[in-house]
Amino acid sequence: MKIKNLLFTLLAVGLCAACSDDGELATNGSGEENTGTAYLSLKVALPTSTTPGTRVGEGNSNDQFSDGTQDEYDVKDLTVILFDTDGKTSIATVSKVYSTLNGSISLPDFSLNGTANVTTNANLGVMQVASIADCYALIIANNNGKLPSITEGTTTYDQINTAFSGTKGSEFNNSGFFMSNSPIVENNAVTTLVKCTPKETPAEATNVASTVYLERILGKVEVKSNAANNSNWSGWTYTVPTPTTGTNTHTGDIIALTNWGLDITNTMAYPVRLIDESATTSWLDDNYWLMNGVNRFYGTAAGPIRLYYAIDPNYTSSDIANRVFDKTDCTKSLTSGTKPTIDYCLENTFDVTNQKQGQTTRMIVQSNYKFGSGTANTNFYRTDTYNYLTQTALENRIVEELVKATGNSNITSITEFKFYTKDYVNPNPSAHYVDKSLKRAKLGEITYTPTGATSATIVKLGDGSGIVEAVNKNIGRLDYFKDGICYYVARIKHFGDALTLWNNTDNYTDGSTAYADNLYLGRYGIVRNNWYQLTLNSIDNGPGEPIIPTIPGVDPASPDEPVPGQPTDPTDPTSPTVPTDPSDPTPNPSNPEPDNQDDELKYYIDCNISILSWAKRSQTIDW
């Protein structure tokens, strides 16, 4: 056996062993290559803008691009995987692997695109292969330790494209953005693996280098205020204006946005984008997918023609409760100077049946809400009828109801009230007046001292007096906004209104229109290598929610509320049970929202989403 062949055989064995251990290709600095009878050359094209145009608002074209920043194009390593067939079936088998990680190829020098702050493309060195028979190339940039074990002659395309599960988007950007082949539309067909024809000499191979277009596995989300076009904004602070017609009870209210985050982000992804190639509903079938004369699933601008949707690993899963999502805690600041308001996440798509609130990625903004000439950062409350009460106004209402319930007109003030929450019912001495916002809270304890009395009276829910029950019945449930903090939500649109026009009363799957079950496919969601620019336009409909809205079908509807019949002390099963409040017909309501489609008749935010190479999508938001 030739020395070169022996070295490469040992290298291939090391490659598989290393991948089995830590998910990365083995490193070998020898640079030795297999002796072959043909030569192959590839050009790697990073996802930079190759066609003109910048989307302004939502348009009916997908071909709107923007370069992004230098770090989004960094290439730390490259792996070239060659197959013997085009990879559309599980029989496509790896024939050869070359990588900068094992020294079988060198990392090319990606050149700057003129004065732009992005890198674009580079030619790989000539690679030797066994014959001049056609082969098919998959390139992975910035492996980030994610590639599975690969064995030449054994590993299939399907095994390489096995879904990552239980991962966070941040895991694909530890060492550059994980990138892989971008599906390209050619001759009314979609190409994912790039066909390569080896040549007999290195010079011939270099002259006919095949181009492999790469795309990032992550989607990009940017949040902006519309200060440039809306005088009601001052930085991240919005003042509710006087409406041009009619009146608005919130005119003059001031909302200061402080933090944001992405919620319901996927934790599953395929290494290479998965697309619909079925014979009957292929995304290239114009007769099936046209909207306003446009097939939304692919572009028209050549160089190359791109595909604009994907199928994620839980695309058809309706088991919402067992899907694992990342949740936000709104820790990304909106007030930290020039720091970009950008985050990245894995793609999250679904068929029309599962395009629902419990599965759609959303952006959440934390805000401080001040009523008109009131004081900022102070408590306020919202009734079931969406009336708002200050702390003083609520205390006065409680006094009114106490007088009615007790018949004692000497009650003129209260000393303290407590909400009926898990914190309160637990008799632990550290339990205190709840120090956080609550959704649909109810009173659990009231302390008052009638005029002329020598001591305070404490009444509690379930104490047999029925007083707190009577107060709750007349006041109703309350949303408690501690320190004036509230949260606004916008679910992220992909194709949006122009390409999936919703008629405000439609049900996605009612079958009332031809192809009704697919008219809205892709209206919402996150697709890899798309840049979603969310522009906050207005917040005219009052405060949002007092807590970060729960994930429908996953989180409980009222997470702070104790469940009647359970122990008052969760740590002591023998403790008294939580009493039932007869004034509340639904003390622990179920949450029906996971069955709700994404579009609602009532909006709290109007958000304009733009999407950029990075395909860019813009969405304006009005709350």
C-alpha positions in Angstrom: 0.0 0.0 0.0 1.3 3.5 -0.9 2.2 5.7 2.1 -0.3 8.3 1.1 -3.1 5.7 0.9 -2.2 4.3 4.3 -2.1 7.7 5.9 -5.5 8.6 4.5 -7.0 5.3 5.6 -5.8 6.0 9.1 -7.2 9.5 8.9 -10.6 8.2 7.9 -10.6 5.8 10.8 -9.6 8.7 13.1 -12.4 10.8 11.7 -15.1 8.4 12.6 -13.7 7.8 16.1 -13.4 11.4 16.8 -16.9 12.1 15.6 -18.3 9.4 17.9 -16.5 11.0 20.9 -17.3 14.6 20.6 -19.3 15.3 17.4 -16.4 17.0 15.6 -14.3 15.8 12.7 -10.9 14.6 13.7 -7.9 16.9 13.2 -4.8 15.9 11.2 -2.3 18.4 10.1 -0.5 16.2 7.5 -2.4 17.7 4.6 -1.9 14.4 2.7 -4.5 13.6 0.1 -5.8 10.4 -1.4 -4.3 9.5 -4.8 -7.1 9.7 -7.4 -7.6 9.6 -11.1 -9.7 12.8 -11.4 -9.9 16.3 -9.9 -12.7 18.3 -8.4 -12.9 22.1 -7.7 -15.7 23.9 -5.8 -16.5 27.5 -5.2 -18.2 28.4 -1.8 -20.6 31.3 -1.9 -21.6 32.7 1.4 -25.2 34.0 1.9 -24.5 37.6 0.9 -26.6 39.8 -1.4 -26.4 38.8 -5.0 -29.5 40.6 -6.3 -30.6 44.2 -5.8 -33.4 45.4 -3.7 -34.3 46.3 -0.1 -37.7 45.6 1.2 -39.7 48.6 2.7 -42.6 47.3 4.6 -44.4 44.1 3.5 -44.2 43.5 -0.2 -45.3 40.8 -2.6 -41.8 39.8 -3.4 -39.5 37.5 -1.5 -36.3 38.7 -3.2 -35.3 41.4 -0.7 -31.8 41.1 0.7 -29.4 42.7 3.1 -25.9 41.8 4.0 -25.8 42.0 7.8 -22.6 42.2 9.8 -19.1 40.8 9.3 -19.3 38.3 12.1 -22.4 36.7 10.5 -20.1 35.7 7.6 -17.1 34.4 9.5 -15.9 31.0 8.4 -13.9 29.1 11.0 -13.9 25.7 9.3 -15.2 24.0 6.2 -16.2 20.4 5.6 -16.9 19.0 2.1 -19.0 15.8 1.9 -19.3 14.1 -1.4 -22.1 11.7 -2.3 -22.6 9.1 -5.0 -26.1 10.3 -5.8 -28.1 13.5 -5.4 -29.2 12.7 -1.8 -33.0 12.7 -2.2 -33.2 9.2 -0.8 -31.6 7.4 2.1 -29.4 5.4 -0.4 -27.2 8.5 -1.1 -24.0 7.4 0.5 -20.9 9.4 1.4 -18.1 8.7 -0.9 -15.5 11.2 0.3 -15.0 13.7 3.1 -12.6 16.6 3.0 -12.2 19.1 5.8 -10.1 21.9 7.2 -10.6 20.2 10.6 -8.6 17.1 9.5 -6.2 18.9 7.2 -7.3 17.3 4.0 -8.1 20.8 2.6 -7.0 24.2 3.6 -9.3 27.0 4.8 -9.7 29.3 1.8 -9.2 33.1 1.9 -12.6 34.6 1.6 -12.2 38.0 -0.1 -13.9 41.2 0.9 -16.7 42.3 -1.4 -15.3 45.7 -2.4 -15.9 48.1 0.5 -18.8 46.2 2.0 -18.4 44.8 5.5 -19.0 41.2 4.5 -17.1 38.4 2.9 -18.5 36.7 -0.1 -16.9 33.6 -1.8 -13.8 31.6 -2.3 -12.5 28.8 -4.4 -11.4 25.6 -2.7 -8.2 24.0 -3.7 -8.4 21.1 -6.2 -9.4 17.8 -4.6 -8.6 14.4 -5.9 -11.3 11.8 -6.4 -11.4 8.3 -7.6 -13.1 8.7 -11.0 -14.7 11.2 -13.4 -18.2 10.0 -12.5 -20.6 12.7 -11.3 -20.8 13.3 -7.6 -22.8 15.6 -5.3 -21.5 18.0 -2.8 -22.7 19.1 0.6 -20.6 21.7 2.5 -20.8 22.5 6.1 -19.2 25.7 7.4 -18.6 26.3 11.1 -19.4 22.8 12.3 -19.7 24.0 16.0 -19.2 20.4 17.0 -22.5 19.4 15.6 -21.7 17.0 12.7 -22.5 13.3 13.4 -20.0 10.5 12.9 -19.3 10.1 9.1 -17.9 6.9 7.6 -17.0 6.9 3.9 -18.9 4.3 1.9 -21.4 3.8 4.8 -23.0 7.0 6.1 -26.0 8.2 4.1 -27.3 11.7 3.5 -30.4 11.0 5.7 -28.1 10.0 8.6 -26.2 13.3 8.3 -29.4 15.3 8.2 -30.8 13.7 11.3 -32.5 16.3 13.4 -30.7 18.1 16.2 -33.0 17.7 19.3 -33.1 19.6 22.5 -30.7 22.3 21.3 -30.7 26.1 21.6 -30.0 28.5 18.8 -26.9 29.8 20.6 -25.3 26.3 20.2 -25.0 27.0 16.5 -23.0 30.2 16.8 -20.3 29.3 19.3 -17.7 29.3 16.5 -19.2 31.2 13.6 -22.7 30.6 12.3 -23.4 26.9 11.3 -24.1 27.0 7.6 -25.0 24.3 5.0 -26.2 24.1 1.4 -29.0 26.4 0.4 -31.7 24.9 -1.8 -31.7 26.5 -5.2 -34.5 26.4 -7.8 -33.2 25.3 -11.2 -35.1 24.1 -14.3 -38.4 23.9 -12.2 -36.7 21.6 -9.7 -35.0 22.2 -6.4 -31.3 21.4 -5.9 -29.9 20.9 -2.5 -26.7 18.9 -3.2 -24.6 20.4 -5.9 -23.8 18.3 -8.9 -20.1 18.1 -9.6 -18.3 16.6 -12.7 -14.6 15.8 -11.9 -12.1 16.4 -14.6 -8.9 14.7 -15.7 -6.6 17.5 -14.8 -6.4 20.1 -12.0 -6.5 22.9 -14.6 -9.7 21.6 -16.1 -11.4 21.2 -12.7 -10.4 24.8 -11.7 -11.9 26.2 -14.9 -15.3 24.6 -14.2 -15.6 24.9 -10.5 -19.2 24.2 -9.3 -20.7 26.7 -6.9 -22.2 25.7 -3.6 -24.4 28.4 -2.0 -24.5 28.3 1.8 -27.1 29.5 4.3 -27.1 29.9 8.0 -29.1 27.4 10.1 -30.4 30.3 12.3 -33.0 33.0 11.7 -32.3 36.6 12.7 -34.8 38.8 14.6 -34.3 42.6 15.0 -36.6 44.9 17.0 -36.8 48.6 16.2 -39.0 51.5 17.2 -40.6 53.6 14.4 -39.1 56.8 15.8 -37.8 57.8 12.3 -41.4 57.9 10.9 -43.6 58.4 14.0 -43.2 61.5 16.1 -45.0 59.7 19.0 -41.8 57.9 19.6 -38.8 59.3 21.5 -36.2 56.6 21.4 -37.9 53.6 23.0 -40.6 55.7 24.8 -44.1 56.0 23.2 -46.8 58.6 24.0 -50.3 57.6 23.0 -51.5 60.4 20.6 -55.0 62.0 20.3 -56.8 60.0 17.6 -57.7 61.7 14.4 -61.3 60.6 14.9 -63.2 59.8 18.0 -61.6 59.5 21.4 -59.1 57.3 23.1 -59.1 56.9 26.9 -55.4 56.2 26.8 -54.4 59.4 25.0 -51.4 60.9 26.9 -50.3 57.6 28.4 -46.6 57.0 28.3 -45.0 53.6 27.7 -41.3 53.2 28.2 -39.9 50.0 26.6 -37.1 48.5 28.6 -36.3 44.9 27.6 -37.3 42.2 25.0 -36.8 38.6 24.2 -37.8 35.8 21.8 -40.2 33.2 23.1 -41.4 29.8 21.9 -38.2 29.3 19.9 -37.6 25.8 18.5 -35.1 23.4 20.0 -35.1 21.0 17.0 -33.6 21.6 13.6 -32.2 19.7 10.5 -28.5 20.4 9.6 -29.7 21.0 6.0 -33.0 22.7 5.2 -35.8 20.2 4.5 -38.2 21.1 1.7 -41.4 19.8 0.2 -40.7 17.6 -2.8 -43.9 15.7 -3.0 -45.5 15.2 -6.5 -48.9 16.7 -5.6 -48.1 19.7 -3.4 -44.6 20.7 -4.3 -43.9 24.3 -3.5 -42.9 24.8 -7.1 -46.5 24.1 -8.3 -47.8 27.5 -9.3 -51.3 26.3 -9.8 -51.5 25.3 -6.1 -49.7 28.1 -4.3 -50.4 31.3 -6.2 -51.4 34.4 -4.1 -51.8 37.7 -5.9 -50.2 36.1 -8.9 -47.0 35.2 -6.9 -45.8 31.7 -5.8 -44.6 32.7 -2.3 -42.3 29.7 -1.9 -39.6 30.7 -4.4 -38.1 33.8 -5.8 -37.8 35.2 -9.3 -34.4 36.9 -9.2 -31.7 34.7 -10.7 -28.2 34.3 -9.3 -29.5 32.0 -7.9 -33.3 31.6 -7.5 -34.0 30.9 -3.9 -36.5 28.8 -1.9 -38.2 30.6 0.9 -39.8 27.9 3.2 -38.8 24.9 5.2 -40.1 21.9 7.1 -38.7 21.6 10.7 -38.6 18.3 12.6 -41.9 18.9 14.5 -43.7 20.4 11.5 -46.7 18.2 11.8 -46.6 17.7 15.6 -49.8 18.7 17.4 -48.6 17.4 20.8 -48.0 20.9 22.0 -47.6 20.0 25.7 -44.7 17.8 25.0 -42.9 20.0 22.5 -39.8 21.7 24.1 -39.4 25.4 23.5 -37.0 28.0 24.8 -38.7 30.6 26.9 -37.7 34.2 27.2 -37.0 36.2 30.3 -36.8 39.6 28.5 -33.2 40.2 29.4 -32.1 41.9 26.2 -32.0 45.6 26.8 -33.7 48.2 24.6 -32.0 51.1 26.4 -28.3 50.1 26.3 -27.0 52.7 23.9 -25.9 51.5 20.5 -26.0 47.8 21.2 -27.9 46.1 18.3 -31.4 44.8 19.3 -30.8 41.5 17.5 -31.2 37.9 18.5 -31.0 34.5 16.6 -33.0 31.4 16.8 -33.6 28.1 15.1 -36.3 27.9 12.4 -39.8 27.1 13.6 -42.4 26.1 11.0 -45.6 24.1 10.9 -48.3 22.9 8.6 -51.6 24.9 8.6 -53.2 22.7 11.1 -50.5 23.5 13.7 -50.2 27.2 12.9 -51.4 28.0 16.4 -50.5 30.3 19.3 -48.9 27.6 21.3 -46.3 26.8 18.6 -45.5 30.1 16.9 -42.3 32.0 17.8 -43.1 35.4 19.3 -41.3 38.5 20.4 -42.1 39.9 23.9 -41.4 43.4 25.0 -41.2 44.5 28.7 -42.5 48.0 29.4 -43.2 50.5 32.1 -46.7 52.0 31.7 -47.7 55.4 33.1 -51.3 56.7 32.9 -51.3 60.3 31.6 -50.3 62.7 34.3 -49.9 59.9 36.9 -46.6 58.7 38.4 -44.4 56.2 36.6 -43.4 52.9 38.2 -46.5 52.6 40.4 -48.9 49.7 40.9 -52.2 49.6 39.0 -54.9 47.0 38.4 -57.2 45.9 35.6 -60.7 44.6 36.1 -62.4 41.9 34.1 -64.1 44.6 32.1 -60.8 46.3 31.2 -61.2 49.2 33.5 -58.0 50.4 35.2 -57.6 51.2 38.9 -54.8 52.9 40.8 -53.7 51.5 44.1 -55.8 54.1 45.9 -58.8 53.5 43.7 -58.7 49.7 44.3 -58.5 50.2 48.1 -61.6 52.5 47.9 -63.5 49.8 46.0 -62.5 47.2 48.6 -63.8 49.5 51.3 -67.1 49.9 49.5 -67.6 46.2 49.2 -66.6 45.6 52.8 -69.3 48.0 54.0 -71.8 46.1 51.9 -70.7 42.7 53.0 -70.5 43.4 56.7 -73.1 46.1 57.0 -70.6 48.1 59.0 -70.5 51.7 57.8 -67.6 52.5 60.1 -65.2 50.8 57.8 -63.5 53.8 56.0 -60.1 52.4 55.1 -58.1 49.2 54.9 -54.7 48.5 56.3 -53.6 45.7 53.9 -54.9 43.3 51.4 -53.3 40.2 50.0 -53.9 38.3 46.8 -54.8 34.6 47.0 -51.7 33.0 45.5 -49.4 30.1 46.2 -47.1 32.5 48.0 -50.0 33.5 50.3 -51.6 30.2 51.1 -48.3 28.6 52.1 -48.2 29.2 55.9 -44.4 29.5 55.8 -43.4 32.5 57.9 -41.6 34.0 55.0 -44.8 34.3 53.0 -45.7 37.9 52.4 -47.7 40.3 50.3 -47.1 39.1 46.8 -44.2 41.0 45.3 -44.8 40.4 41.6 -47.4 40.9 38.9 -50.3 38.6 38.6 -52.8 37.6 36.0 -56.5 37.1 37.0 -55.7 37.4 40.7 -58.3 37.5 43.5 -58.3 38.8 47.0 -57.5 36.3 49.7 -57.1 38.4 52.8 -58.1 41.9 53.9 -57.1 43.7 57.1 -59.2 46.7 58.3 -60.0 48.7 61.5 -63.5 50.2 61.8 -63.7 53.7 63.3 -63.7 53.4 67.1 -62.4 49.8 67.1 -59.4 49.0 69.3 -58.0 46.3 67.1 -57.8 45.3 63.5 -60.0 42.7 61.9 -58.6 40.2 59.4 -60.9 38.3 57.1 -59.8 35.5 54.8 -61.1 33.6 51.9 -62.5 30.3 53.3 -62.7 31.5 56.9 -66.5 30.9 57.0 -67.5 34.5 57.2 -68.1 34.8 53.4 -66.8 38.4 53.5 -63.9 38.0 51.1 -66.0 35.9 48.9 -68.6 38.7 48.6 -65.9 41.3 47.9 -64.4 39.1 45.2 -67.8 38.5 43.6 -68.4 42.2 43.1 -64.9 43.3 42.2 -64.1 40.3 40.1 -60.7 39.0 39.0 -57.9 41.5 38.8 -54.8 41.8 36.8 -52.1 43.2 39.0 -49.4 45.3 37.3 -46.7 45.7 39.9 -44.6 48.9 39.5 -46.4 49.6 36.2 -44.6 46.8 34.4 -46.4 45.1 31.5 -45.6 42.9 28.5 -46.6 43.1 24.8 -46.4 40.1 22.4 -46.1 39.9 18.7 -46.1 36.6 16.9 -43.6 36.6 14.0 -44.9 36.5 10.5 -43.0 34.8 7.7 -44.8 35.4 4.4 -47.2 37.9 6.1 -50.2 39.7 4.7 -49.0 40.3 1.1 -48.4 36.6 0.3 -50.9 35.1 2.7 -53.7 37.6 2.9 -56.0 37.0 6.0 -59.5 38.3 5.7 -59.9 39.0 9.4 -62.7 36.4 9.9 -61.1 33.4 8.1 -60.5 30.1 9.7 -57.2 28.7 8.3 -58.7 25.3 7.6 -62.5 25.7 7.2 -62.4 24.5 3.6 -64.7 27.3 2.4 -62.3 28.4 -0.4 -60.4 26.4 -3.0 -57.1 25.2 -1.5 -58.3 26.8 1.8 -56.2 24.5 3.9 -53.1 25.9 2.3 -53.9 29.5 1.6 -52.2 30.4 4.9 -49.3 28.0 4.9 -46.2 29.9 6.0 -48.0 33.0 7.1 -46.3 32.8 10.5 -43.0 31.1 11.5 -39.2 31.4 11.4 -37.2 30.1 8.5 -33.4 29.8 8.5 -31.3 32.6 6.9 -34.2 35.0 7.1 -33.9 38.4 8.8 -37.1 39.4 10.5 -37.1 43.1 11.2 -40.0 44.0 13.6 -40.8 47.7 13.7 -42.9 48.9 16.7 -45.3 51.4 15.2 -47.9 52.2 17.9 -49.2 51.1 21.3 -52.6 52.8 21.5 -54.8 50.2 23.2 -53.6 50.4 26.8 -51.3 48.2 28.9 -50.3 44.7 27.7 -50.2 41.8 30.2 -49.0 42.0 33.8 -46.9 38.8 33.5 -45.0 37.3 30.6 -47.9 35.6 28.7 -47.9 31.9 29.2 -47.2 29.5 26.4 -50.7 28.3 25.6 -51.2 24.6 26.2 -47.8 24.3 27.9 -47.9 26.7 30.9 -50.9 26.9 33.3 -53.4 29.6 32.7 -52.9 31.1 36.2 -49.5 29.8 37.3 -49.6 31.7 40.7 -53.1 30.5 41.7 -53.4 27.6 44.2 -55.7 24.8 43.0 -58.8 24.2 45.3 -58.6 20.9 47.1 -54.8 20.8 47.2 -52.9 21.3 50.4 -52.4 24.9 51.4 -48.7 24.1 52.0 -47.3 22.3 49.0 -44.6 20.8 51.2 -47.1 19.4 53.7 -49.7 17.1 52.2 -51.5 17.0 55.6 -52.0 20.8 55.7 -55.5 22.2 55.2 -56.8 22.2 51.7 -57.1 25.2 49.5 -60.7 26.5 49.8 -63.0 26.8 46.9 -64.3 30.3 46.2 -68.0 30.0 45.3 -67.9 33.6 43.9 -65.6 32.4 41.2 -67.2 29.9 38.8 -63.8 29.1 37.3 -61.2 29.1 40.1 -58.7 27.2 38.0 -59.8 27.7 34.3 -58.3 25.6 31.6 -56.4 27.3 28.8 -58.0 26.9 25.4 -55.5 29.0 23.5 -53.4 26.2 22.0 -56.3 25.5 19.7 -56.5 29.1 18.6 -55.0 30.1 15.2 -52.4 32.8 15.2 -54.5 35.5 13.8 -57.0 37.1 16.2 -59.8 39.6 15.8 -58.5 41.7 18.6 -55.0 43.2 18.4 -52.9 44.9 21.0 -49.9 45.6 18.8 -49.5 46.5 15.2 -46.1 45.2 14.1 -44.6 45.6 10.7 -42.2 42.7 9.9 -39.5 43.0 7.2 -37.6 39.9 6.0 -33.6 40.4 4.4 -29.1 37.8 2.2 -30.3 37.1 4.8 -33.7 37.3 3.0 -35.3 40.2 4.9 -38.9 40.4 6.1 -40.3 43.5 7.8 -43.3 43.7 10.1 -44.7 46.8 11.7 -46.4 46.3 15.1 -49.3 48.3 16.6 -50.5 47.5 20.1 
